[in-house]
Amino acid sequence: MMKKLLLLFFAAVAGFNIQAQTNEAVEAYISQYKQLAIEEMIRTGVPAAITLAQGILESNAGQCQLTQESNNHFGIKCKEDWQGEVVYHDDDRRGECFRRYNSAEDSYRDHSDFLKNRPNYARLFDIDVTDYKNWAYGLKKAGYATNPVYAQSLIRTIEKYDLEQYTDIALNQSNQLNVASSNIQSQQNIEFSNASYVQNKDAEQNVPHYSADVLKYPKNSVFRINQTNVLFVDEGASLFAIASQYNIPYKKLLDYNDLDNIDILQQPTLIYLEKKQKHGSKEYHVVSGNENLHDIAQEEGVQLESLLAYNNLPKNIQPKSGDKILLRRDNGKLF
């Protein structure tokens, strides 16, 4: 009897440890990919909670062989229209063809597009994004998975890990985008009206205040600085919206511009759409006003880390007006 109780005890402990490891893996997966799910909801309307739950189930929280070999987080098979790389994996049948991706970001984007662009999933987008239960049943009905309890598994996963909060975050950010876009349009209308007013008035007090940057750069259209594509956008613009519009992963857009994890811009800003150059088009930049090193990197189209290296400066130092900041080394050759 005592031996049987000990066996039951150790079995219970082992079961608890397995469950704890599983929960830990799922929590780590959510932490790593929640931002991608939020971005994809803003871009396409696929609920972030649904995306994360599918990713957890289809990839076994990133641990299944298919995901580790091919970055395929959603078990999407090749289908007739797939032109990318493939990998073969046993599923309902042996050696089935699955899509292979270069990154998790590519897998998440393709998953959203897969649902958005296939007719059998069209009705899902008539369902409120917060109605995760009907989204789950709709996915099963549309044929996403053969598992008879797929919908219930999605719902259970969403509720167990409180994934609906990420749908709410995406909704709030999407609403901010709409407000910001409206404000930008209103501001542009005001600026146009003010500019017309100035043309018809000679009195100095009627001249509207424009910053030098507003006059210096074209607004909301792509131009080039130091052979690099860039936009000049207003205060209130959304980096999520810009990333989506130009088909750039949000995290890469942040990297291109040496920015932290932000969305709504607090001032008119240069936003680069590709990686800045390692060296400038001239030898140095003369600091004016309260420019900091990030401002200079953006204005000259030079990577911030290169500026720091050329000038042997720490990242957070504030240069003084009149200082010369080197933009290149050894006559423009890369170090």
BALUMRO-46458 format. One record per atom (N, C-alpha, C, O): z, y, x. Coordinates in steps of 0.001 Angstrom, whole numbers, plus 500000, padded with zeros to 6 digits. Atoms other than C-alpha are relative to their C-alpha. Example, Ala and Ser with C-alpha at 12.3 -4.5 7.8 and 13.67 -1.06 7.14 Angstrom:
500000498810500890507800495500512300500000501200500900500665501181501936499940498810499180507140498940513670500730501090499230500899502198499739
This chain:
500000498789500837500000500000500000500000501258500869499224502183500632499922498844499106500957502441502774498677500198500735498220501324500930501290499906499296497727501591504625498935500612499117498124501416499577500990499462500941495673502355501509500217501490499790499250502246499700499708498574500175497435505706501044499528500802501218498973501892501078500442499317498788496753506629504685498488500133500037497961501175500427501464499957500042493077505749504275499517501064499031498586501814499323500369498983500994492876507887501143500257501404500537499465502320500313499660498689499446494594510761502950498955500456501013498470501587500965500977499627498971492234510672505919498623500226499410497872501069499900501287499787500675489225510370503608499969501368499347498953502063499374499928498680500654490408513441501705499886501116501029499195502108500802500074498995498943490905515396504931498578500120500528498077501225500735501381499993499499487450514376506178499077500686499008498207501471499387500816499357501025485916515395502869500205501499499976499252502258499807499702498561499975487667518764503038499326500668501179498771501759501046500601499418498800486436519355506594498495500137499848497917501144500255501447499933500224482839518536505626499673501153499073498732501910499308500233498923500956483083520893502664500220501361500653499462502299500405499721498738499322484627523627504837498860500371500930498460501533500997501122499727499112481832523268507388498782500447499210498056501351499624501132499631500845479264523434504597500145501428499511499199502213499578499756498639500469480833526558503148499822501016501122499267502094500911500117499106498854481009528120506604498533500233500344498129501356500645501432499871499712477315527410507189499302500868498958498436501676499292500609499209501076476387528899503821500376501470500145499523502347500008499570498609499823478456532029504416499268500654501168498874501818501091500732499466498846476815532464507814498544500275499634497966501273500063501400499820500440473376532031506214499878501263499154498963502063499351500029498818500865474142534652503570500118501276500828499375502236500624499802498820499158475408537100506179498738500344500782498408501516500962501183499779499167472261536634508256498788500475499205497985501259499711501250499773500728469659536863505482500126500848498727499133501063498032499831499226501221471152538963502679499151501271500007498606501658498973500774498767499932469414542117503915498518499740499733497854500550499086501383500363500280466030540375503861499786499812498502498781500266497956500119500227501440466638539291500258500030501318499234499299501489498258499927498678500637467585542862499293498673500742500177498142501312499223501266499306499725464467544288500961498862499422499173498025500160498653501078500637500760462224541743499253500114500285498512499098500391497826499850499622501409463713542531495844499469501404499768498778501650498780500499498627500125463000546233496389498477500013500068497823500770499350501450500010499808459470545400497510499259499336498852498208499826498439500781500804500943458476542816494887500656499765498643499973499410497683499333500256501274461117542518492162500590498615499860501137498295498805499353501310500057462266538979492996501494500203500236501875500744501274498563499724499853466058539037492445500565499479501317500289498348501717499423500389498719467986538953495705500878498758499866500892497912500760499136501161500213470460536434494250499184498712499934499583497691500493500875501160500117467631534037493388499419499638501366499398498467501745500576500244498674466007534427496809501010499323500914500691498328501565498974500582499127469259533700498650500374498589499560500520497696500395499639501335500495470151530747496409498907498988500332499204497867500744501088500911499643466708529213496920499987499719501497499783498580501918499961500202498562466951529768500655501103499039500412500898498178501268498868500881499690470353528073500768499682498554499654499921497647500451500274501363500455469215525055498762498825499376500740498905498233501188501218500570499419465729524612500210500130499751501496499514498828502027499875500150498544466779525030503844501308499350500419501569499198501613498652500481499703470261523514503591500722501015500877501268500689501931499380498872499286471584526906504703499461500132501425500208500404502365500644499833498712469084527006507557500112498818500930499651498891502069499716501115499105470084523608508930499023498845499892499069497932500716500895501144500159467322521318507664498911500027501067498602501073501636500983500153498927464678520023510059498770500861499758498254501475500693501191499212500309461778521729508259500201501468500371499326502085500978499724498587499708463401525159508559500112500243501494499575501226502007499807499810498573464394524713512178498702499837500787498535500456501837501263500228499295460915523493513172498933501032499648498035501291500449501133499196500479458807525925511138500391501336499382499522502062498899499532498771500655460967528835509868499677500032498515499645501102497908500285500076501437460117527623506355501323499859499257501922498784499234498687499984500658463204528600504345499941499600498536500986499402497916500102500190501448461848527885500863499191498764499610498820498599498448500687501248500302460083524544501136498618500193499408498157499358498630501319499733500582456706526102500319498957499153500723498838499189501948501040500866499448453869523623500797498728500797500241498598501940499803501174499260499536450489524536502205499192500604498859498838501782498920500871499567501103448511524806498930498602500294500531498365500347501738501404499864499615444793525425498899499675501343500637498667501458501334500337498663499522444965529132499791500679500357501332500501501470501827499267499689498773447147528880502933499078499946501208498416498937501449500861499908498825445323530018506079500787499995501309500200500062502389499166499931498808448265530003508484500253498641500628499590497656500306499644501240499321449858527369510705500728499059499045501300499490498043499397501006500876451159524128509202500885499066500808500797498992502033499187501050499415453715521433509868500090498889498957500035499162497758499978501138500927453964517936508343501410499433499940502082499246500954498605500371500214457189516731506827500084499097498768499358499296497794499822500901501147458331513945504498500743500716498886501786501328499118499322499411501159459211515171501014499873499031498837500413497926498891500240500952501086458126513654497701499132498845500498499255497712500032500822501017499340455555511792499816500123500160501508500596501191501988499916499945498545455350511019503511498957500956500558497825501015500078500936499166499265453774513558505830499321501084499189498121501307499348500600498924500795453239516401503353499837501264500848500559501481501821500336498792499250451771519695504553500850501178499520500843501515498336499172498843500310454184522654504693499546501192500839498974501023501916500348498779499283453641526260505748500945500209501186502145499944501117499219499698498798454773527254509213499945501507500244498878502114500149499914498552499821455965530820509954500492500333501401501157499530502055499540499539498695456578532804513096501454500441499986502118500456501022498632499478500093459895534130511797500533499795498594499779499530497658499385500057501328462362533997508930499498501142499125499307500964497922500512498854500757461133537459507896498658499669499347498420500023498193501300500393500558457619536057507426500171499014498850499442499074497860499748500975501059459008533189505350500510500688498734500053500375497634499469499275501158460982535528503072498910500818499318498826500849498091501073499186500578457987537819502612498996499114499254498556499458498157500968500889500641455658534916501818500570499396498722499842499197497750499347500522501208458170533500499330499882500995498847499535500620497727500111498973501038458232536788497422498562500123499501498317500195498296501411499875500379454431537060497486499527498761499238498720498868498315500344501252500666454113533406496442500374500060498519499587499670497656499569499877501398456116534078493280499268501133499284498895501004498118500591498804500619454595537502492645498533499794499648498057500341498653501453500043500126450957536481492956499454498757499313498248498682499076500496501209500661450744533061491283500218500087498499501316500407498044499925499810501462449987533052487543501123499224499333501708499698498359498969500800500668452453530281486723501395500607500100502298500201499368498701499342499887455335532527487844500006501393499369501016502094499432500136498625500502454097535699486109501072500347498974501581501468498958499029499715501074456480535373483155501401500271500539502219500899499866498679499737499422459477535437485481500275501489500118501416501929499983499812498580499741458887539125486113500177500813498716500328502034498762499626499368501275459417539886482413501498499856499733502039500478498819498563500239500153463018538669482809500764501044500805500375501382501923499169499039499278465705541183483762500471499391501323500864498225501370499642500530498680466494540836487475501455499538500074501798498711500919498599500417499983470201540477486697500245498717499199501349498173499220499866501212500811469555537501484384499643498788500862498591498176500678500318501048499035469754534905487141499866498627499352499151497769499870500093501308500659470201532006484714498592499748499472498025498678499693501355500185500504466881532548482990498973499989501119497946499321501003500880500094498835465230533167486353500035498586500567498996498032500925499864501352499462466585529821487538499267498987499120498513498154499624500689500929500899465383527951484449498499500257499984497706499326499851501418499667499963462079529802484605499305499430501226498170498961501133500565500589498789461485528677488188499787498498499842498748497964500230500138501444500215462126525059487241498864499706499027498070498794499256501038500216501007459873525310484187498610500256500580497645499588500212501303499657499404457086526871486262499578499002501072498459499075501579500368501060499070457179523883488614500355500237501447499753499631502334499670499725498599458844525276491730500547498758500691500238498515501858499362501168499378460836522077492339499954498813499051499901498981497833500017501219500815460794518471491143501402499533499630501558498708498729498621500385500279464589518128491167500345500357498553500247501525498178499744499715501418465591517798487484501163500964499757501232501584498696498859499090500177468810519809488028499872501216500926500874501822501304500226498887499069467222522487490243500573501306499463501223502046500201499509498754500588468048525329487836501518500062500048502099501083500417498536500026499989471666524263487517500548500178501420501577500824501617499559499863498612471964524003491307499894501453500468500779501953501164500130498586499665470627527550491720501121500822499378501737501649500050498965499244500713473042528903489125501367499765500634502135500702500848498700500332499390475995527088490661500145500671501363501221501164501701499958499362498677475119528418494119500215501500499891501009502077500634499854498559500208474767531990492869501430500352499615501996501319500126498655499695500483478120531869491107501071499661501037502062500380501163499002500400499013479995530045493868500113501026501116501213501313501589499998499089498857478971532539496555499796501461499602499531502311500452500087498626500504478803535655494367498733500701500495498786501828500987501258499451499493475150536227495233499458501120499123498602501888499562500493498941500887474600538508492241500304501390500543499642502360500173499666498686499424476229541315494230498830500570500796498674501788500878501126499513499204473104541499496413498845500477499116498080501360499503500935499452500990470899541937493363500451501393499589499630502302499470499473498686500379473177544819492355499763501031501102499408502175500817500233499085498876472901546362495837498538500430500016498233501612500174501432499677499997469103546148495691499647500932498848498840501846499015500244499113501147469101547742492231500447501424500299499728502380500008499494498663499665471239550645493446499094500688501015498794501875500881500868499402498985469034551195496479498642500361499407498052501383499759501275499706500651465912550999494331500105501265499153499177502072499115499789498782500790467359553649492019500052501226500897499532502285500545499961498894499033468085555835495054498596500371500461498281501546500646501378499742499596464455555435496105499272500837498952498548501781499271500676499276501080463266556621492714500461501453499942499654502364499759499469498633500006465563559646492808499471500776501192499072501934501072500475499329498789464564560425496385498528500378499884498127501471500284501426499714500171460865560178495548499795501179499066498941502034499298500092498884500949461370562503492599500391501315500667499754502346500453499547498794499311463283564973494774498965500497501008498739501698501150501021499624499029460594564877497459498840500694499306498345501717499781501109499391500723457887565612494899500374501385499511499570502314499593499553498693500469459932568452493428500044501006501139499629502155500987499904499117498845460593569885496892498617500427500479498413501581500856501361499665499597456897569708497758499393501039499060498687501949499495500513499031500963456065571566494555500601501382500237499914502399500136499330498722499725458651574245495389499415500641501248499149501843501274500535499463498756457327574592498942498600500562499808498256501603500368501350499514500256453772574942497694500052501332499251499304502264499543499862498766500772454879577564495188500483501147500876499982502268500782499473498965499110456883579451497819498954500469501002498840501662501283501031499636499039454039579328500320498962500914499360498509501876499980500960499153500710451664580785497725500582501384499769499881502393499846499334498720500245454215583476496964499984500871501247499766502080501175499982499250498753454458584443500640498631500606500288498540501732500777501340499510499738450694584802500892499704501273499202498860502077499596500263498845500865450825587401498124501005501123500190500912502152499521498963499006499779453842589334499452500113500299501484500051499394502316499878499613498603454244591315502664501445500241500410501750500294501601498610499674499683457959592028502430500668498831500715500533497678500307499397501046499177459953590128505040501008499172499223501149497974499467498969500732500715462701589202502605499433498944499065500176498092498579500605500988500887460224587195500522499456498783500749498961497843500127500510501131499229459260584862503369500973498836499860502154498997500168499096501149500133460673581355502633500386499468501370499662499667502346499537500559498732462661579589505346499367498636500213499572497724499411500506501290499580460752576786507058500530499727501402500594500627502239499634500364498633462032574887510075498739499890500837497634499754500313501153500132499103459806574706513121499299498663499788498073498580499864500594501318500173459307570984512463499076499945498794498025499306498844500826500013501202457949571592508954498636500615500289497618500138499786501253499342499665455310573922510387499221499218501049497994499303501092500622500629498843454598571755513436499218498739499653498176498473500253500576501304500273453735568404511847499389499946498599499891500597497683500502500251501360451532567321508908501000499153499222501677498305499803498986500682500802453643566013506030499430498766499313498342498793498738500283501205500763453578562467504660498595499460500227497998498887499315501256500630499621450385561473506463500121499557501444500832500181502233499867500581498664449950559378509592499235500843501019498076501196500800500663499350498877449177561188512840500514499326501273501242498337501186499626500667498757449709560352516519500722500946500951500336502102501121499309499330498907452172561451519172500042499017501159500486497880501002499992500866498814451765560038522665499351498641499704499882497593500072500802501178500311449161557539521390500725499006499096500479497802499163499210500866500879451574556193518758499980500554498580500158501757498384500050499573501397451289556307514944501376500411499502502370499726499744498725499436500433453982558418513308499808500774498690498716501258498393499942499177501208454924560117510024501045501083500183502010500895500923498923499023500119456863563318509418500398500039498529499598500425497677499563500144501382458929562816506266501172500924499705501902501335500606498970499066500440461295564989504256501376499353499938501509498129499956498645500439500346465024564738503778499944499261498667499244499679497745499975500777501236465737562119501116498993498868499977499018498047499060500959501099499940462881559819502144500732498689500300501794498692500923499379501318499841463661556076502156499270499182501055498051499018500993500594500872498992463089553875505184499543498679499391498536498117499822500450501209500687462917550839502884498619500203499391497740499350499515501280499716500635460076552480500974498890500136501035497784499637500829501002499836498943458253553455504181499634498641500593498457498353500809500260501339499448458626549929505587499115499192499062498179498521499498500797500731500980457249548460502376498583500542499915497624499772499875501320499374500144454374550953502119499077499631501160497884499406500958500826500250498823453177550270505669500118498564500510499677498241501612499935501433499700453971546542505643500646499726501361500151498930502159499244500157498764456500546800508476501384499465499646502028500025498760498625500439500262459747544771508508500984501155500224500880501903501196499039498887499963462631547157507859500723500075501350500896501160501904499258499994498737464519546079510999499130500487501154499619501157502064500891499511498947461462546716513168499830501504499906499762502188500927500124498552500174461097550194511670501209500703500603501069501747501241498799499447499384464702550878512687499893499970501529500226500945502202500128500135498542464001549590516210499002501004500559499257501624501593501015499069499519460850551691516571500568501410500147500134502179501004499493498631500055462911554800515808501419500138500526502048501180500342498659499966499402466186553924517589501047500439498983501902501277499271499102499631501086468049554147514284500946498862499671500633497693499896499062500989500506471103552375512910499560499559498613498525499996498111500348500585501295471106550485509617500185501027498887501233501068498242499947498984501041470315553367507235498786499862499101497833499158499435501156499995500903467981553898504310499545501424499730498466501824500165500391498653500395467958557446502922500231500975501152501343501079501671499905499053498889467232560078505580500680501290499562500455501766498449499210498820500337469521563106505664499347501299500450499873502372500156500694498804499552467052565543507259498537499658500251498202498484500403501403500274499662463307565927507894499919499287501348500590499678502303499950500896498853462460563282510464498613499468500352497788499216499473501163500746499529459671561838512585500320498509499936501343498071500463499807501436500105459320558135511778498777499299500589497667499418500070501087500715499332457230555990514121499731498680499289500653497975498881500431501207500699455240553145512572499669498873500973499266497790500548500162501011498968454908551240515845500886500373501178501448501467501216499091499777498877456826550946519088499530501173500848498351501275501188500340498839499176456949554164521097499648499561501427499981498456501856500389500275498621455528554347524620501217500044500931502244500634500595498915499979499031457703553776527701499997501275500835500995501589501484500052498762499224456552557021529306499284501072499194498491500769498302500541498889500767455583560460528056498624500428500476498123499958501498501324499487499651452286562302528117500090501154501005499073501617501520499776498970498991453834564946530407501196499599500836501842498587500562498964500407499050456367564934533220501414500177499454502275499329499689498646499742500466459383566450531490499981500808498698498970501391498304499779499241501229460753568020528315501126500996500261502167500629500806498960498984499844462715571287528346500815500065498719500269500320497645499117500026501167465706571098526003500113501391499397500282502380500110499804498726500700465918573824523372500999499804498876501065498734498271499040500059501097468654574604520874500996498876500172501545498674501255499021501084499996470861571651519949499344498623500067499916497647499581500680501288499895468352568893520706500874498976500711501525499285501708499356501087499276469878565553521614498931499051500535497742499270500306500964500891499365468250562678523484499150499251498983497976498980499232500782500669501056467202560928520271498921500937499475497782500518499267500996499020500451465478564112519080498830500075500986497667500116500583501029499877498970463604564328522386499116498753500028497894498846500146500767501253500026462590560662522278499011499991498837497869499553498981500889499966501162461172561184518784498892501038500184497730500763499884501000498940499866459413564457519588498927499638501011497760499988500834500951500304498936457781563083522735499370498618499849498458498269500599500555501340500181457076559570521438500303499063501143499454498273501555499573500819498859459041557907524243501218499181499589502104499685498899498855500840500326461450554997523926501284500602500563501316501058501706498740499394499589465046556203524093500556499332501255501067500010502146499444500688498818466060553535526601499263500410501276499852500417502357500738499525498824463306554761528932500506501369500436500674501624501629499447498681499654464609558338528733501327499858500737501567500529501741498691500194499377468090557136529591499841499503501433500548499950502337500210500561498663466780555143532562499411501037500951499861501155502090500640499002499130464540557938533924500998501057500472500917501540501601499097498886499718467387560462533794501408499558500382502285500384500637498692500549499620470306558139534591501113500614499145502115501115499655499071499368500935472131559327531469500591498970499042499923497994498702499451500821501076474517557679528993499380500406498667498876501520498525500707499801501259473228557380525427500492501200499213499688501903498601499426498996500907475593559834523733500199501380500632500827502245500021499813498696499376475467562737526176499162501057499286498067500767498803500714498888500619474433566127524780499444500904501101500212501599501766500557499124498963471989567912527125500129501466499609500248501796498429499887498562500255472205571685527473498616500622499857497636500150500432501257499278500168469516574097526380499496500451501377500248501011502174500591499662498712467140574632529306499945498847500974499227498923501971500062501178499132467776571212530887498595499393499966497904499458498950501261500725499936464702569296532035500279498494499901501016497935500714499841501433500198464551565722530749498705499304500415497651499527499819501183500704499516462164563474532681499470499045498947500240498340498296500657500865500978459657561630530481499238498858500647498721497979499958500731501040499303458093559461533143500516499903501431501319500725501872499569500203498628458573558163536652498803499580500846497912498879500368501076500357499058456287557810539675498630500348499443497730499510499381501274499515500493453504559921538214499482499209498800498286498956498657500415500639501247453516558114534917499945498485500042499724497857499007500040501461499941453618554518536201501292499433499446502367500003499633498805500636500549455988552204534423500862499477501136500357498981502143499106500523498959459061551279536420500216498511499769500938497867500530
